[in-house]
């Protein structure tokens, strides 16, 4: 993390708190580290998706938690963002998890895991990412297709 990155994270967390978010843990620079650009892993509870922390890609150790009444509302909250790189669904019922994942508008949905592997394509929707990387679609982004038409001469 760079100094400007840490400052951006601090600014976003402060905006989220001003908008009603509550820091459950973290939310500051670690006091025991005198050098370097560190920020504590941070959990912020937000009341709704209007909170700036729920609407930005933070790219830092910050997670928001927001309640929902039912699965339809959870999907609506998830899809209510201009950024849609990745989402996660955790469920015992894999059929239900797969059905929910199909309704989520993101480039990747991870079911019962926190990480995709290097062989699968990765990319977002809307304002998240440009194109795809990794896997066959990622390689295709660097290739130029050529169509040859050959007659019998």
C-alpha beads as a LAMMPS data file, in Angstrom:
LAMMPS data file: protein, C-alpha beads

153 atoms
152 bonds

1 atom types
1 bond types

-500.0 500.0 xlo xhi
-500.0 500.0 ylo yhi
-500.0 500.0 zlo zhi

Masses

1 110.0

Atoms # bond

1 1 1 0.000 0.000 0.000
2 1 1 1.224 3.488 -0.775
3 1 1 0.712 6.641 1.244
4 1 1 -1.887 7.934 -1.224
5 1 1 -3.707 4.592 -1.134
6 1 1 -3.883 4.647 2.657
7 1 1 -5.108 8.253 2.608
8 1 1 -7.830 7.292 0.113
9 1 1 -8.951 4.420 2.368
10 1 1 -8.962 6.696 5.429
11 1 1 -11.042 9.264 3.512
12 1 1 -13.574 6.644 2.360
13 1 1 -13.973 5.210 5.876
14 1 1 -14.441 8.724 7.306
15 1 1 -17.096 9.462 4.647
16 1 1 -18.824 6.183 5.471
17 1 1 -18.876 6.997 9.189
18 1 1 -20.202 10.529 8.523
19 1 1 -22.984 8.885 6.470
20 1 1 -24.004 6.761 9.467
21 1 1 -21.654 3.783 9.268
22 1 1 -20.358 2.309 12.500
23 1 1 -16.824 0.930 12.777
24 1 1 -17.034 -2.464 14.489
25 1 1 -13.271 -3.019 14.441
26 1 1 -10.185 -1.442 12.929
27 1 1 -10.617 1.868 11.189
28 1 1 -7.188 3.365 11.807
29 1 1 -3.475 3.095 11.270
30 1 1 -1.872 0.439 13.480
31 1 1 -0.290 2.240 16.443
32 1 1 2.531 -0.259 16.888
33 1 1 3.941 0.216 13.366
34 1 1 6.045 3.357 13.177
35 1 1 7.016 3.015 9.516
36 1 1 5.144 1.983 6.401
37 1 1 1.715 2.577 4.950
38 1 1 -0.615 0.274 6.881
39 1 1 -4.302 0.346 7.740
40 1 1 -5.976 -2.052 10.145
41 1 1 -8.431 -4.615 8.783
42 1 1 -11.709 -2.766 9.195
43 1 1 -15.345 -3.807 9.494
44 1 1 -18.017 -1.133 9.094
45 1 1 -21.733 -1.727 9.618
46 1 1 -23.883 0.299 7.208
47 1 1 -27.657 0.769 7.303
48 1 1 -28.258 0.916 3.557
49 1 1 -26.623 0.990 0.181
50 1 1 -26.521 4.791 0.033
51 1 1 -23.477 4.751 2.324
52 1 1 -20.366 5.682 0.298
53 1 1 -18.525 2.627 1.632
54 1 1 -21.179 0.410 0.061
55 1 1 -20.816 2.175 -3.289
56 1 1 -17.051 2.251 -3.863
57 1 1 -14.349 -0.256 -4.665
58 1 1 -12.087 0.405 -1.708
59 1 1 -9.098 -1.795 -2.621
60 1 1 -8.041 -1.954 0.987
61 1 1 -8.701 -4.006 4.117
62 1 1 -12.234 -2.649 4.588
63 1 1 -15.471 -4.652 4.522
64 1 1 -19.004 -3.381 4.991
65 1 1 -21.794 -5.412 6.557
66 1 1 -25.424 -4.670 5.796
67 1 1 -28.531 -6.537 6.861
68 1 1 -31.368 -7.641 4.585
69 1 1 -34.915 -8.939 5.069
70 1 1 -34.932 -11.722 2.459
71 1 1 -32.916 -13.105 -0.449
72 1 1 -34.634 -10.851 -2.992
73 1 1 -33.518 -7.796 -1.022
74 1 1 -30.000 -9.236 -0.682
75 1 1 -29.786 -9.620 -4.476
76 1 1 -31.160 -6.094 -5.007
77 1 1 -28.536 -4.680 -2.604
78 1 1 -25.778 -6.624 -4.334
79 1 1 -26.808 -5.416 -7.788
80 1 1 -27.220 -1.780 -6.669
81 1 1 -23.721 -0.625 -7.507
82 1 1 -21.893 0.846 -10.463
83 1 1 -19.077 -1.595 -9.653
84 1 1 -19.543 -5.313 -10.093
85 1 1 -16.255 -7.168 -10.059
86 1 1 -16.942 -10.053 -7.698
87 1 1 -19.484 -11.376 -5.230
88 1 1 -19.727 -14.317 -2.869
89 1 1 -22.570 -16.623 -1.874
90 1 1 -22.268 -18.922 1.124
91 1 1 -24.959 -21.577 1.513
92 1 1 -25.446 -25.226 2.447
93 1 1 -27.892 -25.626 -0.447
94 1 1 -25.747 -25.508 -3.612
95 1 1 -28.783 -25.458 -5.885
96 1 1 -30.068 -22.330 -4.155
97 1 1 -26.573 -20.800 -4.152
98 1 1 -26.260 -21.368 -7.900
99 1 1 -29.703 -19.848 -8.505
100 1 1 -28.740 -16.780 -6.464
101 1 1 -25.397 -16.488 -8.269
102 1 1 -27.216 -16.426 -11.612
103 1 1 -29.149 -13.349 -10.440
104 1 1 -26.058 -11.421 -9.326
105 1 1 -24.622 -9.081 -11.984
106 1 1 -20.885 -9.469 -11.428
107 1 1 -17.968 -10.803 -13.409
108 1 1 -17.335 -13.530 -10.830
109 1 1 -19.507 -15.154 -8.185
110 1 1 -17.663 -17.386 -5.740
111 1 1 -19.798 -19.983 -3.999
112 1 1 -18.594 -21.200 -0.591
113 1 1 -15.047 -20.001 -1.234
114 1 1 -13.153 -16.763 -1.034
115 1 1 -10.829 -17.050 -3.983
116 1 1 -10.939 -17.951 -7.637
117 1 1 -7.944 -19.731 -9.121
118 1 1 -5.436 -18.506 -11.705
119 1 1 -6.905 -20.661 -14.464
120 1 1 -10.349 -19.076 -14.471
121 1 1 -11.161 -15.843 -16.288
122 1 1 -11.691 -12.755 -14.147
123 1 1 -13.272 -9.436 -14.996
124 1 1 -16.087 -7.193 -13.923
125 1 1 -19.230 -5.566 -15.202
126 1 1 -20.180 -1.914 -15.323
127 1 1 -17.298 0.214 -13.945
128 1 1 -15.246 -2.745 -12.633
129 1 1 -12.372 -3.874 -14.765
130 1 1 -11.817 -3.746 -18.470
131 1 1 -12.279 -7.007 -20.327
132 1 1 -11.105 -10.323 -18.922
133 1 1 -7.810 -11.586 -17.585
134 1 1 -6.595 -15.113 -16.842
135 1 1 -7.866 -18.263 -18.475
136 1 1 -8.690 -18.656 -22.155
137 1 1 -10.730 -15.399 -22.389
138 1 1 -7.789 -13.524 -20.853
139 1 1 -5.383 -14.931 -23.432
140 1 1 -7.839 -14.154 -26.243
141 1 1 -7.715 -10.478 -25.279
142 1 1 -4.088 -10.402 -26.447
143 1 1 -4.697 -12.232 -29.718
144 1 1 -5.720 -10.895 -33.091
145 1 1 -7.978 -13.236 -35.032
146 1 1 -7.485 -13.549 -38.754
147 1 1 -9.986 -15.187 -41.094
148 1 1 -8.470 -16.754 -44.194
149 1 1 -10.581 -17.568 -47.221
150 1 1 -8.738 -19.845 -49.656
151 1 1 -10.046 -20.821 -53.058
152 1 1 -8.934 -23.757 -55.212
153 1 1 -6.841 -21.423 -57.374

Bonds

1 1 1 2
2 1 2 3
3 1 3 4
4 1 4 5
5 1 5 6
6 1 6 7
7 1 7 8
8 1 8 9
9 1 9 10
10 1 10 11
11 1 11 12
12 1 12 13
13 1 13 14
14 1 14 15
15 1 15 16
16 1 16 17
17 1 17 18
18 1 18 19
19 1 19 20
20 1 20 21
21 1 21 22
22 1 22 23
23 1 23 24
24 1 24 25
25 1 25 26
26 1 26 27
27 1 27 28
28 1 28 29
29 1 29 30
30 1 30 31
31 1 31 32
32 1 32 33
33 1 33 34
34 1 34 35
35 1 35 36
36 1 36 37
37 1 37 38
38 1 38 39
39 1 39 40
40 1 40 41
41 1 41 42
42 1 42 43
43 1 43 44
44 1 44 45
45 1 45 46
46 1 46 47
47 1 47 48
48 1 48 49
49 1 49 50
50 1 50 51
51 1 51 52
52 1 52 53
53 1 53 54
54 1 54 55
55 1 55 56
56 1 56 57
57 1 57 58
58 1 58 59
59 1 59 60
60 1 60 61
61 1 61 62
62 1 62 63
63 1 63 64
64 1 64 65
65 1 65 66
66 1 66 67
67 1 67 68
68 1 68 69
69 1 69 70
70 1 70 71
71 1 71 72
72 1 72 73
73 1 73 74
74 1 74 75
75 1 75 76
76 1 76 77
77 1 77 78
78 1 78 79
79 1 79 80
80 1 80 81
81 1 81 82
82 1 82 83
83 1 83 84
84 1 84 85
85 1 85 86
86 1 86 87
87 1 87 88
88 1 88 89
89 1 89 90
90 1 90 91
91 1 91 92
92 1 92 93
93 1 93 94
94 1 94 95
95 1 95 96
96 1 96 97
97 1 97 98
98 1 98 99
99 1 99 100
100 1 100 101
101 1 101 102
102 1 102 103
103 1 103 104
104 1 104 105
105 1 105 106
106 1 106 107
107 1 107 108
108 1 108 109
109 1 109 110
110 1 110 111
111 1 111 112
112 1 112 113
113 1 113 114
114 1 114 115
115 1 115 116
116 1 116 117
117 1 117 118
118 1 118 119
119 1 119 120
120 1 120 121
121 1 121 122
122 1 122 123
123 1 123 124
124 1 124 125
125 1 125 126
126 1 126 127
127 1 127 128
128 1 128 129
129 1 129 130
130 1 130 131
131 1 131 132
132 1 132 133
133 1 133 134
134 1 134 135
135 1 135 136
136 1 136 137
137 1 137 138
138 1 138 139
139 1 139 140
140 1 140 141
141 1 141 142
142 1 142 143
143 1 143 144
144 1 144 145
145 1 145 146
146 1 146 147
147 1 147 148
148 1 148 149
149 1 149 150
150 1 150 151
151 1 151 152
152 1 152 153
